[in-house]
Amino acid sequence: MSYGDRIREVIEGSDVAVFMKGTPQFVMCGNSNRALEALRRAGAPVTAVDVLPDPQIRQDLSAISGWPTIPQVFVKGELVGGADIVEELEQTGELERTLRDKLGEEFAAAREERAVSLV
Amino acid sequence: MTTEPLRTLLERAFPDATELDVVDRTGGGDHFQVVVTAPSLDGLTLVDQHRRVYDALSAPLADGTIHELRIKTKGAR
């Protein structure tokens, strides 16, 4: 079974989608944590998908995104990058600008974190 | 793995690099940080710049030699 359709659904249907190791409540990897913390500092709403329950999730995700590593952050369906890029963009203020451009001025007002399970 | 094979792969992919650095972050030979500054990265988004690094290191990434990779890229401008 392929997770492709459901992965695409999350990417296309979420303001900010994060594919990570673990959940926002229990992060299982340093890089996933770096990306998540940068998103939190920028005030981003987050829809998180844990890739750990099935290695196939990660394979199908990378086939779709063409990005080999975890985490992967998408804003309005577009790949923003992994932990290094998201951290860099947060430090320069570029991440907040992107969020404002794509989600609107009030993007942080309804800030929430939700975890979506694909298994 | 030592940093040398990775450096060679990156030098091949970025012959114009003005800065090219590979650091073994933990000393364990599988957590690396690479820094690449090159004119050929000019005008590319960060995502595309990092893709160029991933492409250069696709073999050691695919076979698990690189467990974790941190990337810092810049164009020359």
N, CA and C atoms of all chains as a GROMACS GRO file, in nm:
protein
  588
    1MET      N    1   0.084  -0.120   0.000
    1MET     CA    2   0.000   0.000   0.000
    1MET      C    3   0.087   0.125   0.000
    2SER      N    4   0.044   0.224  -0.074
    2SER     CA    5   0.120   0.348  -0.079
    2SER      C    6   0.050   0.455   0.004
    3TYR      N    7   0.133   0.538   0.067
    3TYR     CA    8   0.079   0.648   0.146
    3TYR      C    9   0.067   0.775   0.061
    4GLY      N   10   0.106   0.766  -0.068
    4GLY     CA   11   0.116   0.885  -0.153
    4GLY      C   12  -0.004   0.977  -0.149
    5ASP      N   13  -0.123   0.920  -0.166
    5ASP     CA   14  -0.242   1.004  -0.173
    5ASP      C   15  -0.266   1.080  -0.042
    6ARG      N   16  -0.246   1.009   0.069
    6ARG     CA   17  -0.272   1.075   0.197
    6ARG      C   18  -0.163   1.177   0.229
    7ILE      N   19  -0.040   1.149   0.187
    7ILE     CA   20   0.067   1.247   0.206
    7ILE      C   21   0.035   1.374   0.127
    8ARG      N   22  -0.006   1.355   0.000
    8ARG     CA   23  -0.041   1.471  -0.083
    8ARG      C   24  -0.156   1.550  -0.022
    9GLU      N   25  -0.253   1.477   0.034
    9GLU     CA   26  -0.368   1.542   0.097
    9GLU      C   27  -0.322   1.634   0.211
   10VAL      N   28  -0.230   1.584   0.294
   10VAL     CA   29  -0.181   1.666   0.406
   10VAL      C   30  -0.102   1.786   0.354
   11ILE      N   31  -0.016   1.762   0.254
   11ILE     CA   32   0.067   1.872   0.201
   11ILE      C   33  -0.022   1.980   0.140
   12GLU      N   34  -0.120   1.938   0.058
   12GLU     CA   35  -0.204   2.036  -0.012
   12GLU      C   36  -0.306   2.099   0.081
   13GLY      N   37  -0.350   2.024   0.182
   13GLY     CA   38  -0.461   2.071   0.265
   13GLY      C   39  -0.422   2.142   0.393
   14SER      N   40  -0.291   2.156   0.419
   14SER     CA   41  -0.249   2.218   0.545
   14SER      C   42  -0.181   2.352   0.518
   15ASP      N   43  -0.206   2.449   0.606
   15ASP     CA   44  -0.132   2.576   0.594
   15ASP      C   45   0.016   2.548   0.607
   16VAL      N   46   0.053   2.478   0.715
   16VAL     CA   47   0.194   2.440   0.735
   16VAL      C   48   0.197   2.292   0.771
   17ALA      N   49   0.258   2.211   0.688
   17ALA     CA   50   0.271   2.068   0.715
   17ALA      C   51   0.416   2.035   0.749
   18VAL      N   52   0.434   1.957   0.855
   18VAL     CA   53   0.568   1.914   0.895
   18VAL      C   54   0.572   1.763   0.901
   19PHE      N   55   0.658   1.702   0.822
   19PHE     CA   56   0.681   1.558   0.832
   19PHE      C   57   0.804   1.539   0.918
   20MET      N   58   0.786   1.472   1.030
   20MET     CA   59   0.892   1.468   1.131
   20MET      C   60   0.903   1.330   1.195
   21LYS      N   61   1.011   1.315   1.274
   21LYS     CA   62   1.025   1.194   1.353
   21LYS      C   63   0.968   1.221   1.491
   22GLY      N   64   0.859   1.153   1.523
   22GLY     CA   65   0.790   1.177   1.649
   22GLY      C   66   0.674   1.273   1.629
   23THR      N   67   0.620   1.320   1.740
   23THR     CA   68   0.508   1.414   1.737
   23THR      C   69   0.552   1.543   1.806
   24PRO      N   70   0.476   1.653   1.787
   24PRO     CA   71   0.513   1.778   1.856
   24PRO      C   72   0.523   1.759   2.008
   25GLN      N   73   0.444   1.666   2.061
   25GLN     CA   74   0.449   1.641   2.206
   25GLN      C   75   0.567   1.554   2.246
   26PHE      N   76   0.615   1.474   2.151
   26PHE     CA   77   0.724   1.382   2.183
   26PHE      C   78   0.813   1.367   2.061
   27VAL      N   79   0.903   1.464   2.046
   27VAL     CA   80   0.991   1.468   1.929
   27VAL      C   81   1.102   1.365   1.944
   28MET      N   82   1.128   1.290   1.836
   28MET     CA   83   1.224   1.180   1.846
   28MET      C   84   1.356   1.207   1.775
   29CYS      N   85   1.379   1.332   1.732
   29CYS     CA   86   1.500   1.359   1.654
   29CYS      C   87   1.537   1.506   1.666
   30GLY      N   88   1.666   1.530   1.678
   30GLY     CA   89   1.715   1.666   1.697
   30GLY      C   90   1.677   1.761   1.584
   31ASN      N   91   1.688   1.713   1.461
   31ASN     CA   92   1.656   1.801   1.348
   31ASN      C   93   1.507   1.831   1.339
   32SER      N   94   1.424   1.733   1.367
   32SER     CA   95   1.280   1.758   1.370
   32SER      C   96   1.249   1.863   1.477
   33ASN      N   97   1.319   1.854   1.588
   33ASN     CA   98   1.298   1.950   1.696
   33ASN      C   99   1.342   2.091   1.654
   34ARG      N  100   1.454   2.100   1.583
   34ARG     CA  101   1.501   2.232   1.537
   34ARG      C  102   1.399   2.297   1.444
   35ALA      N  103   1.343   2.220   1.353
   35ALA     CA  104   1.244   2.274   1.259
   35ALA      C  105   1.118   2.317   1.334
   36LEU      N  106   1.074   2.231   1.425
   36LEU     CA  107   0.951   2.259   1.499
   36LEU      C  108   0.968   2.384   1.585
   37GLU      N  109   1.082   2.396   1.652
   37GLU     CA  110   1.105   2.513   1.738
   37GLU      C  111   1.110   2.641   1.655
   38ALA      N  112   1.171   2.636   1.536
   38ALA     CA  113   1.176   2.754   1.450
   38ALA      C  114   1.035   2.794   1.407
   39LEU      N  115   0.952   2.694   1.374
   39LEU     CA  116   0.813   2.722   1.336
   39LEU      C  117   0.736   2.782   1.453
   40ARG      N  118   0.762   2.731   1.573
   40ARG     CA  119   0.694   2.786   1.692
   40ARG      C  120   0.734   2.931   1.715
   41ARG      N  121   0.865   2.960   1.701
   41ARG     CA  122   0.910   3.099   1.721
   41ARG      C  123   0.847   3.192   1.620
   42ALA      N  124   0.824   3.143   1.499
   42ALA     CA  125   0.764   3.226   1.395
   42ALA      C  126   0.612   3.235   1.410
   43GLY      N  127   0.556   3.155   1.501
   43GLY     CA  128   0.411   3.159   1.524
   43GLY      C  129   0.331   3.078   1.424
   44ALA      N  130   0.395   2.983   1.359
   44ALA     CA  131   0.326   2.907   1.254
   44ALA      C  132   0.228   2.805   1.311
   45PRO      N  133   0.109   2.794   1.250
   45PRO     CA  134   0.022   2.680   1.283
   45PRO      C  135   0.086   2.556   1.222
   46VAL      N  136   0.076   2.444   1.291
   46VAL     CA  137   0.151   2.326   1.246
   46VAL      C  138   0.062   2.202   1.237
   47THR      N  139   0.064   2.137   1.123
   47THR     CA  140   0.006   2.005   1.110
   47THR      C  141   0.122   1.907   1.096
   48ALA      N  142   0.138   1.820   1.194
   48ALA     CA  143   0.257   1.734   1.199
   48ALA      C  144   0.222   1.589   1.166
   49VAL      N  145   0.306   1.529   1.085
   49VAL     CA  146   0.291   1.387   1.053
   49VAL      C  147   0.417   1.314   1.100
   50ASP      N  148   0.396   1.211   1.180
   50ASP     CA  149   0.508   1.128   1.227
   50ASP      C  150   0.541   1.024   1.118
   51VAL      N  151   0.668   1.024   1.073
   51VAL     CA  152   0.706   0.929   0.968
   51VAL      C  153   0.756   0.796   1.026
   52LEU      N  154   0.773   0.790   1.157
   52LEU     CA  155   0.837   0.672   1.217
   52LEU      C  156   0.753   0.543   1.217
   53PRO      N  157   0.619   0.552   1.227
   53PRO     CA  158   0.543   0.427   1.240
   53PRO      C  159   0.563   0.330   1.124
   54ASP      N  160   0.596   0.380   1.004
   54ASP     CA  161   0.616   0.291   0.889
   54ASP      C  162   0.721   0.354   0.796
   55PRO      N  163   0.833   0.284   0.770
   55PRO     CA  164   0.939   0.338   0.684
   55PRO      C  165   0.886   0.376   0.545
   56GLN      N  166   0.776   0.313   0.505
   56GLN     CA  167   0.717   0.341   0.374
   56GLN      C  168   0.670   0.486   0.364
   57ILE      N  169   0.629   0.546   0.476
   57ILE     CA  170   0.582   0.685   0.475
   57ILE      C  171   0.695   0.775   0.425
   58ARG      N  172   0.813   0.753   0.480
   58ARG     CA  173   0.926   0.836   0.444
   58ARG      C  174   0.965   0.816   0.298
   59GLN      N  175   0.961   0.691   0.252
   59GLN     CA  176   0.993   0.662   0.112
   59GLN      C  177   0.896   0.730   0.017
   60ASP      N  178   0.767   0.719   0.049
   60ASP     CA  179   0.667   0.779  -0.039
   60ASP      C  180   0.676   0.931  -0.036
   61LEU      N  181   0.703   0.986   0.082
   61LEU     CA  182   0.717   1.132   0.094
   61LEU      C  183   0.833   1.182   0.008
   62SER      N  184   0.949   1.117   0.021
   62SER     CA  185   1.066   1.162  -0.055
   62SER      C  186   1.046   1.147  -0.206
   63ALA      N  187   0.967   1.046  -0.245
   63ALA     CA  188   0.938   1.029  -0.387
   63ALA      C  189   0.854   1.146  -0.438
   64ILE      N  190   0.767   1.197  -0.354
   64ILE     CA  191   0.681   1.309  -0.392
   64ILE      C  192   0.760   1.441  -0.391
   65SER      N  193   0.837   1.462  -0.285
   65SER     CA  194   0.902   1.592  -0.266
   65SER      C  195   1.038   1.601  -0.334
   66GLY      N  196   1.101   1.487  -0.360
   66GLY     CA  197   1.237   1.489  -0.413
   66GLY      C  198   1.337   1.537  -0.309
   67TRP      N  199   1.300   1.526  -0.182
   67TRP     CA  200   1.387   1.572  -0.072
   67TRP      C  201   1.422   1.450   0.011
   68PRO      N  202   1.550   1.422   0.032
   68PRO     CA  203   1.586   1.292   0.089
   68PRO      C  204   1.579   1.281   0.242
   69THR      N  205   1.573   1.393   0.312
   69THR     CA  206   1.587   1.385   0.458
   69THR      C  207   1.461   1.429   0.532
   70ILE      N  208   1.456   1.399   0.658
   70ILE     CA  209   1.348   1.438   0.750
   70ILE      C  210   1.409   1.533   0.852
   71PRO      N  211   1.346   1.641   0.889
   71PRO     CA  212   1.207   1.680   0.860
   71PRO      C  213   1.191   1.747   0.724
   72GLN      N  214   1.066   1.759   0.681
   72GLN     CA  215   1.032   1.838   0.562
   72GLN      C  216   0.915   1.929   0.598
   73VAL      N  217   0.931   2.056   0.566
   73VAL     CA  218   0.830   2.156   0.600
   73VAL      C  219   0.768   2.212   0.471
   74PHE      N  220   0.636   2.213   0.466
   74PHE     CA  221   0.564   2.268   0.350
   74PHE      C  222   0.473   2.381   0.397
   75VAL      N  223   0.470   2.490   0.321
   75VAL     CA  224   0.374   2.597   0.347
   75VAL      C  225   0.283   2.607   0.225
   76LYS      N  226   0.153   2.588   0.248
   76LYS     CA  227   0.053   2.593   0.139
   76LYS      C  228   0.096   2.506   0.021
   77GLY      N  229   0.140   2.386   0.051
   77GLY     CA  230   0.170   2.290  -0.054
   77GLY      C  231   0.309   2.299  -0.113
   78GLU      N  232   0.386   2.400  -0.071
   78GLU     CA  233   0.518   2.418  -0.130
   78GLU      C  234   0.629   2.384  -0.031
   79LEU      N  235   0.727   2.305  -0.076
   79LEU     CA  236   0.838   2.267   0.011
   79LEU      C  237   0.921   2.390   0.047
   80VAL      N  238   0.932   2.416   0.177
   80VAL     CA  239   1.014   2.528   0.224
   80VAL      C  240   1.155   2.479   0.256
   81GLY      N  241   1.166   2.354   0.303
   81GLY     CA  242   1.297   2.298   0.328
   81GLY      C  243   1.299   2.207   0.449
   82GLY      N  244   1.421   2.171   0.489
   82GLY     CA  245   1.442   2.091   0.608
   82GLY      C  246   1.481   2.180   0.724
   83ALA      N  247   1.539   2.121   0.828
   83ALA     CA  248   1.569   2.194   0.951
   83ALA      C  249   1.664   2.312   0.927
   84ASP      N  250   1.768   2.290   0.847
   84ASP     CA  251   1.867   2.396   0.826
   84ASP      C  252   1.804   2.519   0.761
   85ILE      N  253   1.725   2.496   0.657
   85ILE     CA  254   1.665   2.609   0.584
   85ILE      C  255   1.561   2.680   0.672
   86VAL      N  256   1.476   2.601   0.736
   86VAL     CA  257   1.370   2.662   0.818
   86VAL      C  258   1.432   2.744   0.931
   87GLU      N  259   1.538   2.692   0.990
   87GLU     CA  260   1.606   2.766   1.097
   87GLU      C  261   1.668   2.895   1.042
   88GLU      N  262   1.733   2.883   0.926
   88GLU     CA  263   1.796   3.000   0.864
   88GLU      C  264   1.691   3.106   0.829
   89LEU      N  265   1.580   3.062   0.770
   89LEU     CA  266   1.475   3.156   0.731
   89LEU      C  267   1.410   3.221   0.853
   90GLU      N  268   1.403   3.146   0.963
   90GLU     CA  269   1.344   3.203   1.085
   90GLU      C  270   1.437   3.311   1.140
   91GLN      N  271   1.566   3.285   1.136
   91GLN     CA  272   1.662   3.381   1.191
   91GLN      C  273   1.664   3.512   1.113
   92THR      N  274   1.643   3.505   0.981
   92THR     CA  275   1.647   3.627   0.901
   92THR      C  276   1.511   3.697   0.894
   93GLY      N  277   1.407   3.635   0.952
   93GLY     CA  278   1.273   3.694   0.946
   93GLY      C  279   1.197   3.655   0.820
   94GLU      N  280   1.264   3.583   0.733
   94GLU     CA  281   1.204   3.544   0.604
   94GLU      C  282   1.088   3.444   0.623
   95LEU      N  283   1.100   3.359   0.724
   95LEU     CA  284   0.995   3.260   0.748
   95LEU      C  285   0.863   3.329   0.784
   96GLU      N  286   0.871   3.427   0.873
   96GLU     CA  287   0.751   3.500   0.912
   96GLU      C  288   0.692   3.573   0.792
   97ARG      N  289   0.779   3.630   0.708
   97ARG     CA  290   0.730   3.699   0.588
   97ARG      C  291   0.656   3.603   0.496
   98THR      N  292   0.715   3.486   0.475
   98THR     CA  293   0.651   3.385   0.390
   98THR      C  294   0.515   3.345   0.446
   99LEU      N  295   0.511   3.325   0.579
   99LEU     CA  296   0.385   3.284   0.643
   99LEU      C  297   0.280   3.394   0.626
  100ARG      N  298   0.322   3.520   0.641
  100ARG     CA  299   0.228   3.631   0.627
  100ARG      C  300   0.178   3.639   0.482
  101ASP      N  301   0.271   3.625   0.388
  101ASP     CA  302   0.234   3.631   0.246
  101ASP      C  303   0.134   3.522   0.209
  102LYS      N  304   0.162   3.401   0.257
  102LYS     CA  305   0.083   3.287   0.210
  102LYS      C  306  -0.041   3.260   0.294
  103LEU      N  307  -0.036   3.296   0.424
  103LEU     CA  308  -0.148   3.263   0.513
  103LEU      C  309  -0.226   3.385   0.555
  104GLY      N  310  -0.175   3.504   0.525
  104GLY     CA  311  -0.244   3.626   0.566
  104GLY      C  312  -0.186   3.684   0.693
  105GLU      N  313  -0.215   3.813   0.716
  105GLU     CA  314  -0.157   3.889   0.828
  105GLU      C  315  -0.182   3.821   0.963
  106GLU      N  316  -0.300   3.760   0.976
  106GLU     CA  317  -0.341   3.709   1.107
  106GLU      C  318  -0.302   3.563   1.128
  107PHE      N  319  -0.200   3.517   1.056
  107PHE     CA  320  -0.170   3.373   1.057
  107PHE      C  321  -0.144   3.317   1.197
  108ALA      N  322  -0.087   3.400   1.285
  108ALA     CA  323  -0.048   3.348   1.417
  108ALA      C  324  -0.165   3.347   1.516
  109ALA      N  325  -0.273   3.418   1.480
  109ALA     CA  326  -0.384   3.434   1.576
  109ALA      C  327  -0.447   3.300   1.612
  110ALA      N  328  -0.462   3.214   1.513
  110ALA     CA  329  -0.529   3.086   1.537
  110ALA      C  330  -0.426   2.974   1.548
  111ARG      N  331  -0.311   3.005   1.605
  111ARG     CA  332  -0.203   2.909   1.609
  111ARG      C  333  -0.244   2.780   1.680
  112GLU      N  334  -0.221   2.667   1.613
  112GLU     CA  335  -0.248   2.539   1.678
  112GLU      C  336  -0.149   2.436   1.624
  113GLU      N  337  -0.131   2.333   1.703
  113GLU     CA  338  -0.049   2.221   1.659
  113GLU      C  339  -0.135   2.097   1.660
  114ARG      N  340  -0.139   2.030   1.547
  114ARG     CA  341  -0.213   1.903   1.549
  114ARG      C  342  -0.129   1.794   1.485
  115ALA      N  343  -0.146   1.677   1.537
  115ALA     CA  344  -0.071   1.562   1.486
  115ALA      C  345  -0.166   1.476   1.404
  116VAL      N  346  -0.123   1.440   1.283
  116VAL     CA  347  -0.203   1.355   1.196
  116VAL      C  348  -0.132   1.220   1.183
  117SER      N  349  -0.206   1.114   1.201
  117SER     CA  350  -0.147   0.981   1.188
  117SER      C  351  -0.186   0.920   1.054
  118LEU      N  352  -0.088   0.865   0.984
  118LEU     CA  353  -0.117   0.804   0.854
  118LEU      C  354  -0.135   0.653   0.864
  119VAL      N  355  -0.112   0.599   0.983
  119VAL     CA  356  -0.124   0.453   0.996
  119VAL      C  357  -0.248   0.413   1.074
  120MET      N  358   3.294   0.691   0.807
  120MET     CA  359   3.357   0.753   0.691
  120MET      C  360   3.428   0.882   0.734
  121THR      N  361   3.545   0.906   0.674
  121THR     CA  362   3.613   1.033   0.701
  121THR      C  363   3.549   1.142   0.614
  122THR      N  364   3.591   1.265   0.638
  122THR     CA  365   3.532   1.375   0.562
  122THR      C  366   3.586   1.382   0.419
  123GLU      N  367   3.701   1.316   0.394
  123GLU     CA  368   3.766   1.330   0.263
  123GLU      C  369   3.681   1.286   0.143
  124PRO      N  370   3.620   1.166   0.146
  124PRO     CA  371   3.539   1.126   0.031
  124PRO      C  372   3.424   1.222   0.005
  125LEU      N  373   3.367   1.277   0.112
  125LEU     CA  374   3.256   1.371   0.094
  125LEU      C  375   3.307   1.500   0.030
  126ARG      N  376   3.423   1.543   0.076
  126ARG     CA  377   3.483   1.664   0.021
  126ARG      C  378   3.510   1.646  -0.130
  127THR      N  379   3.560   1.527  -0.166
  127THR     CA  380   3.587   1.499  -0.308
  127THR      C  381   3.460   1.506  -0.392
  128LEU      N  382   3.351   1.446  -0.341
  128LEU     CA  383   3.224   1.449  -0.413
  128LEU      C  384   3.176   1.593  -0.431
  129LEU      N  385   3.192   1.673  -0.326
  129LEU     CA  386   3.145   1.812  -0.333
  129LEU      C  387   3.233   1.895  -0.426
  130GLU      N  388   3.363   1.869  -0.423
  130GLU     CA  389   3.453   1.942  -0.513
  130GLU      C  390   3.421   1.914  -0.658
  131ARG      N  391   3.380   1.789  -0.685
  131ARG     CA  392   3.342   1.752  -0.821
  131ARG      C  393   3.214   1.825  -0.862
  132ALA      N  394   3.120   1.835  -0.769
  132ALA     CA  395   2.990   1.896  -0.800
  132ALA      C  396   2.999   2.049  -0.804
  133PHE      N  397   3.092   2.105  -0.726
  133PHE     CA  398   3.106   2.250  -0.719
  133PHE      C  399   3.250   2.291  -0.748
  134PRO      N  400   3.294   2.274  -0.874
  134PRO     CA  401   3.434   2.307  -0.907
  134PRO      C  402   3.462   2.457  -0.890
  135ASP      N  403   3.356   2.538  -0.884
  135ASP     CA  404   3.375   2.683  -0.871
  135ASP      C  405   3.367   2.730  -0.726
  136ALA      N  406   3.359   2.639  -0.632
  136ALA     CA  407   3.337   2.678  -0.492
  136ALA      C  408   3.448   2.770  -0.440
  137THR      N  409   3.405   2.877  -0.373
  137THR     CA  410   3.502   2.966  -0.309
  137THR      C  411   3.520   2.927  -0.163
  138GLU      N  412   3.423   2.850  -0.111
  138GLU     CA  413   3.433   2.798   0.025
  138GLU      C  414   3.371   2.659   0.024
  139LEU      N  415   3.444   2.562   0.079
  139LEU     CA  416   3.393   2.426   0.081
  139LEU      C  417   3.447   2.358   0.206
  140ASP      N  418   3.357   2.321   0.294
  140ASP     CA  419   3.402   2.267   0.422
  140ASP      C  420   3.316   2.148   0.462
  141VAL      N  421   3.380   2.044   0.511
  141VAL     CA  422   3.307   1.928   0.563
  141VAL      C  423   3.358   1.901   0.704
  142VAL      N  424   3.266   1.898   0.799
  142VAL     CA  425   3.303   1.874   0.939
  142VAL      C  426   3.230   1.752   0.991
  143ASP      N  427   3.303   1.665   1.057
  143ASP     CA  428   3.243   1.552   1.128
  143ASP      C  429   3.198   1.606   1.263
  144ARG      N  430   3.067   1.624   1.281
  144ARG     CA  431   3.016   1.696   1.397
  144ARG      C  432   3.036   1.623   1.528
  145THR      N  433   3.036   1.490   1.522
  145THR     CA  434   3.041   1.414   1.646
  145THR      C  435   3.167   1.329   1.659
  146GLY      N  436   3.245   1.323   1.550
  146GLY     CA  437   3.363   1.238   1.551
  146GLY      C  438   3.331   1.093   1.521
  147GLY      N  439   3.203   1.063   1.500
  147GLY     CA  440   3.162   0.924   1.478
  147GLY      C  441   3.160   0.884   1.331
  148GLY      N  442   3.187   0.979   1.241
  148GLY     CA  443   3.193   0.946   1.100
  148GLY      C  444   3.058   0.929   1.033
  149ASP      N  445   2.950   0.980   1.095
  149ASP     CA  446   2.821   0.972   1.027
  149ASP      C  447   2.730   1.095   1.045
  150HIS      N  448   2.775   1.192   1.127
  150HIS     CA  449   2.701   1.318   1.141
  150HIS      C  450   2.788   1.430   1.084
  151PHE      N  451   2.747   1.483   0.969
  151PHE     CA  452   2.833   1.580   0.902
  151PHE      C  453   2.766   1.716   0.885
  152GLN      N  454   2.852   1.818   0.882
  152GLN     CA  455   2.807   1.951   0.846
  152GLN      C  456   2.886   1.993   0.722
  153VAL      N  457   2.818   2.035   0.617
  153VAL     CA  458   2.890   2.083   0.500
  153VAL      C  459   2.854   2.229   0.473
  154VAL      N  460   2.955   2.304   0.432
  154VAL     CA  461   2.937   2.444   0.394
  154VAL      C  462   2.985   2.461   0.251
  155VAL      N  463   2.900   2.516   0.166
  155VAL     CA  464   2.939   2.540   0.028
  155VAL      C  465   2.901   2.682  -0.014
  156THR      N  466   2.999   2.758  -0.057
  156THR     CA  467   2.973   2.887  -0.120
  156THR      C  468   3.025   2.879  -0.262
  157ALA      N  469   2.939   2.908  -0.359
  157ALA     CA  470   2.981   2.894  -0.499
  157ALA      C  471   2.897   2.985  -0.588
  158PRO      N  472   2.960   3.048  -0.688
  158PRO     CA  473   2.885   3.130  -0.784
  158PRO      C  474   2.774   3.052  -0.854
  159SER      N  475   2.795   2.922  -0.875
  159SER     CA  476   2.694   2.843  -0.945
  159SER      C  477   2.566   2.827  -0.863
  160LEU      N  478   2.568   2.869  -0.737
  160LEU     CA  479   2.446   2.865  -0.654
  160LEU      C  480   2.369   2.996  -0.660
  161ASP      N  481   2.429   3.097  -0.722
  161ASP     CA  482   2.363   3.227  -0.735
  161ASP      C  483   2.226   3.213  -0.798
  162GLY      N  484   2.130   3.283  -0.743
  162GLY     CA  485   1.998   3.288  -0.805
  162GLY      C  486   1.910   3.168  -0.776
  163LEU      N  487   1.963   3.067  -0.708
  163LEU     CA  488   1.881   2.951  -0.671
  163LEU      C  489   1.818   2.974  -0.534
  164THR      N  490   1.698   2.919  -0.514
  164THR     CA  491   1.639   2.923  -0.380
  164THR      C  492   1.721   2.832  -0.289
  165LEU      N  493   1.705   2.851  -0.158
  165LEU     CA  494   1.776   2.764  -0.063
  165LEU      C  495   1.741   2.618  -0.086
  166VAL      N  496   1.613   2.592  -0.118
  166VAL     CA  497   1.572   2.454  -0.145
  166VAL      C  498   1.652   2.397  -0.262
  167ASP      N  499   1.665   2.474  -0.369
  167ASP     CA  500   1.740   2.423  -0.484
  167ASP      C  501   1.890   2.415  -0.456
  168GLN      N  502   1.942   2.508  -0.377
  168GLN     CA  503   2.083   2.500  -0.338
  168GLN      C  504   2.109   2.372  -0.259
  169HIS      N  505   2.022   2.342  -0.163
  169HIS     CA  506   2.041   2.221  -0.083
  169HIS      C  507   2.022   2.096  -0.169
  170ARG      N  508   1.929   2.103  -0.266
  170ARG     CA  509   1.911   1.989  -0.357
  170ARG      C  510   2.041   1.958  -0.431
  171ARG      N  511   2.114   2.061  -0.469
  171ARG     CA  512   2.242   2.040  -0.539
  171ARG      C  513   2.341   1.964  -0.450
  172VAL      N  514   2.339   1.997  -0.320
  172VAL     CA  515   2.427   1.926  -0.225
  172VAL      C  516   2.380   1.782  -0.207
  173TYR      N  517   2.249   1.764  -0.192
  173TYR     CA  518   2.196   1.628  -0.178
  173TYR      C  519   2.231   1.543  -0.300
  174ASP      N  520   2.219   1.604  -0.419
  174ASP     CA  521   2.252   1.531  -0.542
  174ASP      C  522   2.399   1.487  -0.540
  175ALA      N  523   2.486   1.579  -0.499
  175ALA     CA  524   2.630   1.548  -0.496
  175ALA      C  525   2.659   1.433  -0.399
  176LEU      N  526   2.583   1.428  -0.290
  176LEU     CA  527   2.609   1.328  -0.186
  176LEU      C  528   2.505   1.216  -0.187
  177SER      N  529   2.442   1.194  -0.301
  177SER     CA  530   2.331   1.098  -0.305
  177SER      C  531   2.375   0.956  -0.268
  178ALA      N  532   2.496   0.916  -0.310
  178ALA     CA  533   2.540   0.780  -0.280
  178ALA      C  534   2.558   0.757  -0.129
  179PRO      N  535   2.640   0.838  -0.061
  179PRO     CA  536   2.654   0.816   0.084
  179PRO      C  537   2.526   0.842   0.163
  180LEU      N  538   2.434   0.923   0.107
  180LEU     CA  539   2.305   0.941   0.175
  180LEU      C  540   2.220   0.816   0.158
  181ALA      N  541   2.222   0.758   0.038
  181ALA     CA  542   2.136   0.643   0.010
  181ALA      C  543   2.182   0.518   0.085
  182ASP      N  544   2.313   0.500   0.097
  182ASP     CA  545   2.360   0.376   0.161
  182ASP      C  546   2.373   0.388   0.313
  183GLY      N  547   2.332   0.503   0.367
  183GLY     CA  548   2.329   0.518   0.512
  183GLY      C  549   2.461   0.559   0.574
  184THR      N  550   2.564   0.581   0.491
  184THR     CA  551   2.693   0.626   0.544
  184THR      C  552   2.676   0.760   0.617
  185ILE      N  553   2.594   0.847   0.556
  185ILE     CA  554   2.562   0.973   0.623
  185ILE      C  555   2.432   0.954   0.699
  186HIS      N  556   2.442   0.958   0.831
  186HIS     CA  557   2.321   0.941   0.912
  186HIS      C  558   2.250   1.074   0.928
  187GLU      N  559   2.330   1.180   0.944
  187GLU     CA  560   2.269   1.312   0.959
  187GLU      C  561   2.356   1.414   0.889
  188LEU      N  562   2.290   1.505   0.816
  188LEU     CA  563   2.363   1.603   0.736
  188LEU      C  564   2.308   1.743   0.762
  189ARG      N  565   2.398   1.832   0.801
  189ARG     CA  566   2.358   1.972   0.810
  189ARG      C  567   2.422   2.046   0.694
  190ILE      N  568   2.344   2.135   0.634
  190ILE     CA  569   2.390   2.203   0.512
  190ILE      C  570   2.380   2.353   0.529
  191LYS      N  571   2.486   2.420   0.485
  191LYS     CA  572   2.482   2.567   0.480
  191LYS      C  573   2.536   2.606   0.343
  192THR      N  574   2.450   2.670   0.262
  192THR     CA  575   2.493   2.706   0.127
  192THR      C  576   2.476   2.856   0.104
  193LYS      N  577   2.558   2.906   0.013
  193LYS     CA  578   2.547   3.047  -0.026
  193LYS      C  579   2.590   3.062  -0.171
  194GLY      N  580   2.528   3.154  -0.240
  194GLY     CA  581   2.579   3.196  -0.370
  194GLY      C  582   2.697   3.288  -0.345
  195ALA      N  583   2.762   3.330  -0.450
  195ALA     CA  584   2.882   3.413  -0.432
  195ALA      C  585   2.848   3.559  -0.403
  196ARG      N  586   2.724   3.599  -0.440
  196ARG     CA  587   2.689   3.739  -0.421
  196ARG      C  588   2.640   3.768  -0.282
   0.00000   0.00000   0.00000
